[in-house]
């Protein structure tokens, strides 16, 4: 191996180890869906697809090695259920995102 390749290998190796030390082990994503309410006929396949995508991401190494912890909640298109779960999720230190479902929960949560 010539000196150029050796230097490149050393630099890349140190960059990978440095990046890995900054990565979080996991982050949290809240997922609201209407599996049993008035929009369930549309929400069931969509919500299942979101859940399957999150599982697939984790099964394929997460995002830059960070696993996505997530909770899927059937809010049945009830705003109080969406609000209570949002408040519970926000209390977590590692929540990075929330996937809402509809207009009612989105409009209610804008004020938070």
N, C-alpha and C positions, 0 to 999 in steps of 0.2 A: 504494500500500500504506500503510495507516495505521500509526502508531507501535506500536500493540499487536501487530499481525501481524508487524512487523519485529522487535520484541523477542522474540516467541515463536519466530520462525524462527532468530534468532541463538542463543537458549538451546538449542533442540533440536539445531541444527547442532553446537554446541560439545559437547553431551552425546554425540552420536553419535561424534564424533572422539575424545573422551576414552575412551569405552567401547571403541572399536576399538583404541586403543593398549594397553589392558589385555588384550585377547584373545590367547590363544596361537595360533600358526600351526597346530599340530596336537597331538593327544593320542593315546595308544596304548590300544587295547583288545585283550586276548588272548581268543581264542575256541577253546575245546576242544570237540571233537565226535567222535562215534564213527561214522565213515564205513565202517569195515571190520571191526568187532568184533561181539560177540554182540547188541548193541542197535542195530545199524546199520539194521535194518528200520524203526525208529521215528526214529532220530537223523538219517538222511539228509535227509528232508524238513524236519525242524526246523532242523538245522544249515544247510541251504541257505537257509531262510527268514531266519535270523539274518544270514547273510552278505549276502543280498540287501537286507535292511533297512539294514545298515551302508553298503553301496554307494549305496543310494537317498538316505540322509542326506547323504552326500558330494556326490552329483550335484545335490542341492538346496541347496547352500550350507553344509553342515555344521551345527553347532550354534552359533548366534550367530557364524557366520563361522569357527569352529574346525573343521578337518578331522579326521576320525577315521582315524588309521592303525590298521590291524588285521591280525592274522595268524590265520588259521584253521588249526588243527592237528588232524589225524586221530589221536586218542589211542588208537583201537581198544579203548577201555574198559580200558586198562592204566594202573594207578596210577603206576608209575614214569615213564611218558611224561608224564603230567599234571604230576607233581612237577618233573621236569627243565625242562619248558617254563615252568611257573610261576616257578621260580627265575630262568630266563633273562629272562623278562618283567619281573620285579620289579627286576632290575638296570638296566632302562631308567629314565631320570629322569622320563619323561612318561607312565607307565602310570597310567591313572585307573580302569580296570575290567577284570574278567575274567569271561567267561561260561563257566561250567563245564557239564558235561553230566549226570553221574549221581551217584548216592549214593556210590560208591566214591571218586571223585576229590574230591568235596566233603568227605567225612569226613576224607580224608587231608590235605587242604589247610587244614582248620580250625586245625591246630596251628601254622601258619606266621604 
